[in-house]
Amino acid sequence: MGRITVFVYGVVSYAIFFVTFLYAMGFVGNLVVPKGMDSVPVGPLGTSLLIDVALLGLFAVQHSVMARPAFKRAWTRLVAQPLERPIYVLASSVCLIAMFVFWQPLGGIVWQVDSTVGKAIAYALFAFGWGLVLVTTFLINHFDLFGLRQVWLHLLGKPYRRLRFVEPGPYKLVRHPLYVGWLFAFWSTPTMTASHLVFAIMTTAYILIAIQLEERDLVDAFGRQYEEYRRRTPMLLPRLGRRPLPAPTTIL
């Protein structure tokens, strides 16, 4: 594929992701979009639950398998290296779009916050979660994460170089602030329905598994540097009231 074609593919892939990301906010929060997570149930409870679990499972498998280094090495024997990340981003977006289209609301209320202040707090935490997700992607290089840096360097005829390991902002408090953002976004709601609870439980389980896989890859990639970071920085919950462990004096 020509450099311009690769670049256009990357830009289109990113554009689809960005629209999907915005729709996901409305879908999870039942805001603005025509079909939210808690729309009116249309099918039997058992069948609807199986469909929803299958949709979440499809996304989890795609998102994890395609992110593993072994898959990337095999995949880039078939596709150009600069396209690996944009294809991954597009595949993730397609899985999310499938979930939006085929999601089956379950009905039923697990809990509900009726007070105005309580609702405001729930929505504030919801917004905080989505905002934290977006901010952390820019702190670790948003454009590399979603494939734009790769296709841009390819367009310029420059080799791709892996980003160096850094600990910006919230990464000094926890190792995975992006996942913390997702947890806030998925659990913060004034009305917890059965649909939302299934979604929140399954995505939380996926996040905890994904962290283990991701950290294994990070140790392989950065070695002792990441081991030291993992030793002194908690995974998801910051050490409140305690000073963080000091960074190593040398970086290998």
C-alpha positions as CSV (number, residue, x, y, z in Angstrom):
1,M,0.0,0.0,0.0
2,G,1.2,3.5,-0.8
3,R,2.1,5.9,2.0
4,I,-0.8,8.2,1.3
5,T,-3.2,5.3,1.4
6,V,-1.8,4.0,4.7
7,F,-2.1,7.5,6.1
8,V,-5.7,8.0,5.0
9,Y,-6.6,4.6,6.4
10,G,-5.1,5.6,9.8
11,V,-7.0,8.9,9.8
12,V,-10.3,7.3,8.9
13,S,-9.8,4.6,11.5
14,Y,-9.1,7.3,14.1
15,A,-12.2,9.3,13.0
16,I,-14.4,6.2,13.4
17,F,-12.9,5.6,16.8
18,F,-13.5,9.1,18.0
19,V,-17.2,9.1,17.0
20,T,-17.5,5.6,18.6
21,F,-16.0,7.0,21.8
22,L,-18.4,9.9,21.9
23,Y,-21.3,7.5,21.3
24,A,-20.1,5.2,24.1
25,M,-20.4,8.0,26.6
26,G,-24.0,8.5,25.6
27,F,-24.7,4.8,25.5
28,V,-23.4,4.1,29.0
29,G,-24.9,7.2,30.5
30,N,-28.2,7.0,28.5
31,L,-27.6,10.5,27.2
32,V,-28.6,11.9,23.8
33,V,-28.1,8.8,21.8
34,P,-31.1,7.0,20.2
35,K,-30.4,3.7,22.0
36,G,-28.8,3.7,25.4
37,M,-27.9,0.8,27.6
38,D,-31.1,1.1,29.5
39,S,-33.6,1.3,26.7
40,V,-36.9,-0.6,26.9
41,P,-36.4,-4.4,27.1
42,V,-37.6,-6.2,23.9
43,G,-36.8,-9.9,24.4
44,P,-36.8,-12.7,27.0
45,L,-34.4,-12.1,30.0
46,G,-32.3,-15.2,29.5
47,T,-31.8,-14.6,25.7
48,S,-31.0,-11.0,26.2
49,L,-28.5,-11.7,28.9
50,L,-26.7,-14.3,26.7
51,I,-26.5,-11.8,23.9
52,D,-25.1,-9.0,26.1
53,V,-22.5,-11.4,27.6
54,A,-21.5,-12.5,24.1
55,L,-21.1,-8.9,22.9
56,L,-18.9,-8.0,25.9
57,G,-16.9,-11.2,25.5
58,L,-16.3,-10.5,21.8
59,F,-14.9,-7.1,22.6
60,A,-12.8,-8.4,25.4
61,V,-11.2,-11.2,23.3
62,Q,-10.6,-8.9,20.3
63,H,-9.1,-6.1,22.6
64,S,-6.8,-8.5,24.4
65,V,-5.7,-10.9,21.7
66,M,-4.8,-8.2,19.1
67,A,-2.9,-6.3,21.7
68,R,-0.5,-9.1,22.6
69,P,3.1,-8.9,21.2
70,A,2.9,-12.4,19.8
71,F,-0.2,-11.6,17.8
72,K,1.4,-8.4,16.5
73,R,4.5,-10.2,15.3
74,A,2.4,-12.7,13.4
75,W,-0.1,-10.1,12.1
76,T,2.6,-7.8,10.7
77,R,3.8,-10.6,8.5
78,L,0.6,-10.1,6.6
79,V,0.0,-6.3,6.9
80,A,2.3,-3.3,6.8
81,Q,3.8,-2.4,10.2
82,P,2.3,1.1,10.3
83,L,-1.2,-0.4,9.8
84,E,-1.1,-2.7,12.8
85,R,-2.3,-0.1,15.3
86,P,-5.0,1.5,13.0
87,I,-6.4,-2.0,12.2
88,Y,-6.6,-2.8,15.9
89,V,-8.3,0.6,16.6
90,L,-10.8,0.0,13.8
91,A,-11.5,-3.6,15.0
92,S,-12.2,-2.3,18.5
93,S,-14.5,0.3,17.2
94,V,-16.4,-2.3,15.1
95,C,-16.9,-4.5,18.2
96,L,-18.2,-1.5,20.1
97,I,-20.6,-0.5,17.3
98,A,-21.9,-4.1,17.3
99,M,-22.5,-3.8,21.0
100,F,-24.4,-0.6,20.5
101,V,-26.6,-2.1,17.8
102,F,-27.3,-5.5,19.2
103,W,-27.3,-4.7,23.0
104,Q,-30.4,-6.1,24.7
105,P,-31.7,-4.1,27.7
106,L,-32.6,-6.3,30.7
107,G,-34.8,-3.9,32.7
108,G,-35.0,-3.9,36.5
109,I,-33.5,-1.5,38.9
110,V,-30.8,-2.5,41.4
111,W,-30.4,0.9,43.0
112,Q,-31.6,4.4,42.4
113,V,-30.5,7.8,43.7
114,D,-33.4,10.1,44.0
115,S,-31.9,13.2,45.6
116,T,-30.7,16.1,43.4
117,V,-27.4,16.2,45.2
118,G,-26.8,12.5,44.8
119,K,-27.6,12.5,41.1
120,A,-25.2,15.5,40.6
121,I,-22.5,13.6,42.4
122,A,-23.1,10.4,40.3
123,Y,-23.0,12.4,37.0
124,A,-19.9,14.3,38.2
125,L,-18.1,11.1,38.9
126,F,-19.3,9.7,35.5
127,A,-17.9,12.8,33.8
128,F,-14.6,12.6,35.8
129,G,-14.1,9.0,34.7
130,W,-14.5,9.8,30.9
131,G,-12.4,12.9,31.3
132,L,-9.6,10.9,33.1
133,V,-9.7,8.3,30.3
134,L,-9.2,11.0,27.6
135,V,-6.6,13.0,29.5
136,T,-4.4,9.9,30.3
137,T,-4.3,8.9,26.6
138,F,-2.8,12.3,25.9
139,L,-0.3,12.0,28.7
140,I,1.1,8.7,27.3
141,N,0.8,10.0,23.7
142,H,-2.8,9.9,22.4
143,F,-1.7,9.8,18.7
144,D,0.6,6.8,19.2
145,L,-2.0,4.9,21.1
146,F,-4.6,5.2,18.3
147,G,-2.2,4.7,15.4
148,L,-1.9,8.3,14.0
149,R,1.7,8.7,14.9
150,Q,2.6,5.4,13.1
151,V,1.0,6.4,9.8
152,W,2.3,9.9,10.0
153,L,5.9,8.7,10.4
154,H,5.3,6.3,7.6
155,L,4.0,9.1,5.4
156,L,7.2,11.1,6.1
157,G,9.4,8.0,5.4
158,K,10.7,8.0,8.9
159,P,11.1,4.8,11.0
160,Y,8.8,4.2,13.9
161,R,10.5,4.2,17.4
162,R,8.8,2.9,20.5
163,L,7.9,5.5,23.0
164,R,10.2,5.7,26.1
165,F,8.8,4.8,29.5
166,V,7.4,7.9,31.4
167,E,5.4,8.5,34.5
168,P,3.3,11.7,33.8
169,G,0.8,13.2,36.2
170,P,-1.6,10.5,37.6
171,Y,0.8,7.8,36.6
172,K,2.8,8.8,39.7
173,L,-0.1,7.9,41.9
174,V,-1.3,4.7,40.3
175,R,0.0,2.5,37.5
176,H,-3.2,2.4,35.5
177,P,-5.1,5.7,35.8
178,L,-6.8,5.0,32.4
179,Y,-8.4,1.9,33.9
180,V,-9.4,3.9,37.0
181,G,-11.2,6.3,34.6
182,W,-13.1,3.4,33.0
183,L,-14.2,2.1,36.4
184,F,-15.5,5.5,37.4
185,A,-17.3,5.9,34.0
186,F,-18.9,2.4,34.2
187,W,-20.0,2.4,37.9
188,S,-21.0,6.0,38.4
189,T,-24.7,6.2,37.7
190,P,-27.7,7.5,39.7
191,T,-29.8,4.5,38.5
192,M,-28.1,1.1,38.4
193,T,-30.2,-1.2,36.3
194,A,-29.6,-5.0,35.7
195,S,-28.2,-4.1,32.3
196,H,-25.8,-1.6,33.7
197,L,-24.8,-4.0,36.5
198,V,-24.0,-6.8,34.1
199,F,-22.0,-4.4,32.0
200,A,-20.1,-2.9,35.0
201,I,-19.3,-6.3,36.5
202,M,-18.0,-7.8,33.2
203,T,-16.0,-4.8,32.2
204,T,-14.4,-4.7,35.7
205,A,-13.5,-8.4,35.4
206,Y,-12.0,-7.7,32.0
207,I,-10.0,-4.7,33.3
208,L,-8.5,-6.8,36.2
209,I,-7.5,-9.5,33.7
210,A,-6.2,-7.1,31.1
211,I,-4.0,-5.4,33.7
212,Q,-2.2,-8.7,34.4
213,L,-1.6,-9.3,30.6
214,E,-0.5,-5.7,30.0
215,E,1.9,-5.6,32.9
216,R,3.5,-8.9,31.7
217,D,4.1,-7.2,28.3
218,L,5.4,-4.0,30.0
219,V,8.0,-6.0,32.0
220,D,9.1,-7.7,28.8
221,A,9.4,-4.4,27.1
222,F,11.0,-2.2,29.8
223,G,12.5,-4.8,32.1
224,R,13.8,-3.6,35.5
225,Q,12.6,-0.1,34.9
226,Y,9.0,-1.2,34.9
227,E,9.6,-3.6,37.8
228,E,10.8,-0.7,39.9
229,Y,7.8,1.3,38.9
230,R,5.5,-1.5,39.8
231,R,7.3,-1.9,43.2
232,R,6.7,1.7,44.3
233,T,3.4,2.6,42.6
234,P,0.0,0.9,43.4
235,M,-2.1,-0.6,40.7
236,L,-5.4,1.2,41.0
237,L,-5.8,2.8,44.4
238,P,-3.4,5.5,45.5
239,R,-1.6,5.4,48.8
240,L,-3.6,8.0,50.6
241,G,-1.7,9.7,53.4
242,R,1.5,7.9,52.5
243,R,4.5,9.3,50.7
244,P,5.2,7.4,47.5
245,L,8.3,5.1,47.5
246,P,11.3,6.9,45.9
247,A,12.2,6.3,42.3
248,P,15.5,4.5,41.6
249,T,18.5,6.7,41.2
250,T,19.5,5.1,38.0
251,I,17.4,3.9,35.1
252,L,18.6,0.8,33.1
